[in-house]
Amino acid sequence: MTVDLLIRDAYLYIDRDWEVANGWLAIRNGRVHAIGDRAGDAPAARTVISARGRLVTPGLVNAHHHMYQNLTRAYAPVTNGTLFEWLKGLYPLWAGLDEEAVYLSTCVAMVELLMGGCTTSMDHMYVHPRPFLIDAQFRAARDVGFRFHATRGSMTRSVEDGGLPPASVVQDEDTILADSERLVAAFHDPAPGAMGRVALAPCSLFSVSERIMTESARLAEKHDLRLHTHLAEDPDEDAYCAEIYGCTPTEYFERVGWASPRSWVAHYIYPTGDEIDRLAHAGVCTAQCPCSNMMIGGGTADAMDMRRRGMRVGLGCDGSASTDHASMWLETRMAMLLGRFRHGPHAMSARDALDMATRGGAACLGWEDEIGHLRLGACADLVIWSMSEVAAAGALSDPVEAWLRCAPAVAGTTIVNGKVLVADGVPLLANLGDILRDHAREARRIQRLDG
């Protein structure tokens, strides 16, 4: 049998308990077809790529992002603000989003993620000044060839209702619920190997009504969907929940029916140990966002403690306007450094961080059966990593540790669904130059720099 693609001469990281030195991996019909460690056993292939001894891993999985925010990267007036200052400064700009701006920002985000070794990403699209913005994201994912798990975000509380955003970017409850149903019918594909899925994702406990939280949980049960929100990200959130709901953010999360295996949360920086234990027992996963939380100065989740308590932890690069990049490799390296900084050198290895970036992210998305590993039958989403000879000089004993320690590493080849989307570090999207030109135009408009 002739396979579609053969990767040979590789150090294969298949899964957290399976590595193959000098191995090969065969891909057929978008799936991992065979793996071996003897070159003579490799099948014939229509296309052969030599990894030249480099590390091959599953594609990284981004469990938290806001793709539209690359239109306001490093926006000068808010670069030194707190989380709430940053949001209040940017919400009026994001009110200018339209379908074209969202399509372009999503394309740029997905290409950047591919270059950083990410092959599947969610996106938390919670600003809706106009309809059909998530439709534009699915169009971008199709054009790029990216595996995409959209989340229908929402906000109902504007400044007039005691929230942070202007009224122009929030929606009423009935509009949100009806559009959630529409998006699920139009784009959610529960079938194996899906390239597009939908989850429901009210922005945060302080930005939506209790009805949206409870009805989202009901819809998720009805359609077998995932649920996502920000949780316990900032001390101001504790104060808000105490004043409005008379409880902590985690207690409110439980009260509205979200403490279930369907849910994953972003950040989760300020829970108590008992709250972590309760959500872990309920099957809730979390996405740590190392660079974003450090950039905003808001602390960071203790990922290794959460893992010890039984909670599945993935990684997210978060919105570009706070992190200002979309490199999952950099997030993985930073997660390792934070774990070692907090708990000492024995606390966390490169393999722990890689497990979070692959298996952990897949668990957040409820997709661990097919992505986040390269076992037989898995989706053929993988990365051949590249590093300069100078940076890698002397790193001879452990390719996985060298991958995060000897920086920087980039995706030399990124493969999604068996198709090469990045080759020799260069994205293969034919019209990328046009997209970048148009993205620059939209970024100037959104940032009000053309007047």
Solvent accessible surface area in square Angstrom, and as a share of the most:
residue,aa,sasa,rsa
1,M,152,0.68
2,T,57,0.33
3,V,0,0.00
4,D,49,0.25
5,L,7,0.03
6,L,10,0.05
7,I,0,0.00
8,R,114,0.42
9,D,62,0.32
10,A,1,0.01
11,Y,39,0.15
12,L,0,0.00
13,Y,3,0.01
14,I,0,0.00
15,D,3,0.02
16,R,119,0.43
17,D,112,0.58
18,W,79,0.28
19,E,56,0.25
20,V,17,0.10
21,A,57,0.44
22,N,120,0.62
23,G,1,0.01
24,W,16,0.05
25,L,0,0.00
26,A,0,0.00
27,I,1,0.00
28,R,84,0.31
29,N,113,0.58
30,G,13,0.12
31,R,66,0.24
32,V,3,0.02
33,H,75,0.33
34,A,24,0.19
35,I,30,0.15
36,G,15,0.14
37,D,92,0.48
38,R,162,0.59
39,A,91,0.70
40,G,80,0.77
41,D,85,0.44
42,A,27,0.21
43,P,33,0.21
44,A,69,0.53
45,A,25,0.19
46,R,170,0.62
47,T,68,0.40
48,V,67,0.38
49,I,39,0.20
50,S,33,0.21
51,A,0,0.00
52,R,167,0.61
53,G,53,0.51
54,R,57,0.21
55,L,12,0.06
56,V,0,0.00
57,T,0,0.00
58,P,1,0.01
59,G,2,0.02
60,L,0,0.00
61,V,1,0.01
62,N,0,0.00
63,A,0,0.00
64,H,0,0.00
65,H,0,0.00
66,H,7,0.03
67,M,0,0.00
68,Y,1,0.00
69,Q,1,0.00
70,N,5,0.03
71,L,1,0.01
72,T,0,0.00
73,R,73,0.27
74,A,63,0.49
75,Y,39,0.15
76,A,81,0.63
77,P,98,0.62
78,V,14,0.08
79,T,72,0.42
80,N,151,0.77
81,G,16,0.16
82,T,76,0.44
83,L,17,0.09
84,F,36,0.15
85,E,95,0.43
86,W,15,0.05
87,L,14,0.07
88,K,107,0.45
89,G,30,0.29
90,L,1,0.00
91,Y,6,0.02
92,P,52,0.33
93,L,9,0.04
94,W,1,0.00
95,A,22,0.17
96,G,20,0.19
97,L,1,0.00
98,D,40,0.21
99,E,76,0.34
100,E,70,0.31
101,A,0,0.00
102,V,0,0.00
103,Y,22,0.08
104,L,5,0.02
105,S,0,0.00
106,T,0,0.00
107,C,0,0.00
108,V,13,0.07
109,A,1,0.00
110,M,0,0.00
111,V,7,0.04
112,E,43,0.19
113,L,0,0.00
114,L,3,0.02
115,M,79,0.35
116,G,7,0.06
117,G,0,0.00
118,C,0,0.00
119,T,1,0.01
120,T,0,0.00
121,S,0,0.00
122,M,0,0.00
123,D,0,0.00
124,H,0,0.00
125,M,0,0.00
126,Y,6,0.02
127,V,0,0.00
128,H,11,0.05
129,P,29,0.18
130,R,104,0.38
131,P,86,0.54
132,F,97,0.40
133,L,1,0.01
134,I,4,0.02
135,D,32,0.17
136,A,2,0.01
137,Q,1,0.00
138,F,20,0.09
139,R,93,0.34
140,A,0,0.00
141,A,6,0.05
142,R,167,0.61
143,D,63,0.33
144,V,10,0.06
145,G,27,0.26
146,F,2,0.01
147,R,0,0.00
148,F,0,0.00
149,H,4,0.02
150,A,0,0.00
151,T,0,0.00
152,R,6,0.02
153,G,0,0.00
154,S,2,0.01
155,M,2,0.01
156,T,21,0.12
157,R,43,0.16
158,S,5,0.03
159,V,90,0.51
160,E,133,0.60
161,D,89,0.46
162,G,59,0.57
163,G,13,0.13
164,L,29,0.15
165,P,2,0.01
166,P,35,0.22
167,A,56,0.43
168,S,64,0.41
169,V,1,0.01
170,V,27,0.16
171,Q,34,0.15
172,D,85,0.44
173,E,47,0.21
174,D,89,0.46
175,T,60,0.35
176,I,5,0.02
177,L,21,0.10
178,A,64,0.50
179,D,26,0.14
180,S,5,0.03
181,E,55,0.25
182,R,77,0.28
183,L,1,0.00
184,V,16,0.09
185,A,93,0.72
186,A,61,0.47
187,F,60,0.25
188,H,36,0.16
189,D,55,0.29
190,P,101,0.64
191,A,46,0.36
192,P,105,0.66
193,G,21,0.20
194,A,4,0.03
195,M,63,0.28
196,G,11,0.10
197,R,29,0.10
198,V,1,0.01
199,A,0,0.00
200,L,4,0.02
201,A,0,0.00
202,P,2,0.01
203,C,9,0.05
204,S,1,0.01
205,L,0,0.00
206,F,26,0.11
207,S,4,0.03
208,V,0,0.00
209,S,21,0.13
210,E,75,0.34
211,R,104,0.38
212,I,0,0.00
213,M,0,0.00
214,T,53,0.31
215,E,39,0.18
216,S,7,0.04
217,A,18,0.14
218,R,126,0.46
219,L,5,0.03
220,A,0,0.00
221,E,117,0.53
222,K,124,0.53
223,H,59,0.26
224,D,104,0.54
225,L,3,0.02
226,R,37,0.14
227,L,2,0.01
228,H,0,0.00
229,T,0,0.00
230,H,15,0.07
231,L,0,0.00
232,A,2,0.02
233,E,21,0.10
234,D,19,0.10
235,P,74,0.46
236,D,71,0.37
237,E,1,0.00
238,D,47,0.24
239,A,63,0.49
240,Y,47,0.18
241,C,0,0.00
242,A,60,0.46
243,E,143,0.64
244,I,86,0.44
245,Y,30,0.11
246,G,64,0.61
247,C,16,0.10
248,T,47,0.28
249,P,3,0.02
250,T,1,0.01
251,E,72,0.32
252,Y,0,0.00
253,F,0,0.00
254,E,51,0.23
255,R,129,0.47
256,V,6,0.03
257,G,46,0.44
258,W,0,0.00
259,A,35,0.28
260,S,28,0.18
261,P,92,0.58
262,R,49,0.18
263,S,0,0.00
264,W,0,0.00
265,V,0,0.00
266,A,0,0.00
267,H,1,0.01
268,Y,0,0.00
269,I,22,0.11
270,Y,85,0.32
271,P,23,0.15
272,T,77,0.45
273,G,28,0.27
274,D,89,0.46
275,E,11,0.05
276,I,11,0.06
277,D,58,0.30
278,R,82,0.30
279,L,1,0.00
280,A,14,0.11
281,H,171,0.76
282,A,26,0.20
283,G,31,0.30
284,V,2,0.01
285,C,8,0.05
286,T,0,0.00
287,A,0,0.00
288,Q,4,0.02
289,C,0,0.00
290,P,0,0.00
291,C,13,0.08
292,S,4,0.03
293,N,1,0.01
294,M,81,0.36
295,M,116,0.52
296,I,31,0.16
297,G,67,0.64
298,G,14,0.14
299,G,38,0.37
300,T,16,0.09
301,A,2,0.02
302,D,30,0.15
303,A,7,0.05
304,M,18,0.08
305,D,32,0.16
306,M,2,0.01
307,R,65,0.24
308,R,142,0.52
309,R,93,0.34
310,G,51,0.49
311,M,3,0.01
312,R,83,0.30
313,V,2,0.01
314,G,0,0.00
315,L,0,0.00
316,G,0,0.00
317,C,0,0.00
318,D,8,0.04
319,G,1,0.01
320,S,1,0.01
321,A,8,0.06
322,S,8,0.05
323,T,4,0.02
324,D,45,0.23
325,H,29,0.13
326,A,1,0.00
327,S,26,0.17
328,M,0,0.00
329,W,14,0.05
330,L,57,0.28
331,E,0,0.00
332,T,0,0.00
333,R,56,0.21
334,M,45,0.20
335,A,2,0.01
336,M,4,0.02
337,L,69,0.34
338,L,25,0.12
339,G,9,0.09
340,R,60,0.22
341,F,182,0.76
342,R,112,0.41
343,H,74,0.33
344,G,21,0.20
345,P,90,0.56
346,H,185,0.83
347,A,22,0.17
348,M,4,0.02
349,S,36,0.24
350,A,0,0.00
351,R,72,0.26
352,D,37,0.19
353,A,0,0.00
354,L,0,0.00
355,D,13,0.07
356,M,0,0.00
357,A,0,0.00
358,T,1,0.01
359,R,31,0.11
360,G,3,0.02
361,G,0,0.00
362,A,0,0.00
363,A,11,0.08
364,C,0,0.00
365,L,2,0.01
366,G,44,0.42
367,W,0,0.00
368,E,40,0.18
369,D,111,0.57
370,E,12,0.06
371,I,4,0.02
372,G,5,0.04
373,H,13,0.06
374,L,0,0.00
375,R,79,0.29
376,L,110,0.55
377,G,39,0.38
378,A,1,0.01
379,C,3,0.02
380,A,0,0.00
381,D,7,0.04
382,L,0,0.00
383,V,0,0.00
384,I,0,0.00
385,W,8,0.03
386,S,30,0.19
387,M,45,0.20
388,S,65,0.42
389,E,156,0.70
390,V,134,0.77
391,A,29,0.22
392,A,36,0.28
393,A,79,0.61
394,G,66,0.64
395,A,39,0.31
396,L,165,0.82
397,S,112,0.72
398,D,43,0.22
399,P,46,0.29
400,V,0,0.00
401,E,30,0.14
402,A,17,0.13
403,W,5,0.02
404,L,0,0.00
405,R,123,0.45
406,C,33,0.20
407,A,43,0.33
408,P,91,0.57
409,A,5,0.04
410,V,78,0.45
411,A,1,0.01
412,G,3,0.03
413,T,10,0.06
414,T,0,0.00
415,I,1,0.00
416,V,1,0.01
417,N,44,0.22
418,G,18,0.18
419,K,124,0.52
420,V,44,0.26
421,L,28,0.14
422,V,0,0.00
423,A,32,0.25
424,D,128,0.66
425,G,26,0.25
426,V,88,0.51
427,P,22,0.14
428,L,96,0.48
429,L,34,0.17
430,A,110,0.85
431,N,66,0.34
432,L,32,0.16
433,G,53,0.51
434,D,70,0.36
435,I,7,0.04
436,L,90,0.45
437,R,150,0.55
438,D,25,0.13
439,H,20,0.09
440,A,53,0.41
441,R,115,0.42
442,E,11,0.05
443,A,15,0.11
444,R,114,0.42
445,R,90,0.33
446,I,4,0.02
447,Q,30,0.14
448,R,160,0.58
449,L,91,0.45
450,D,94,0.49
451,G,121,1.16
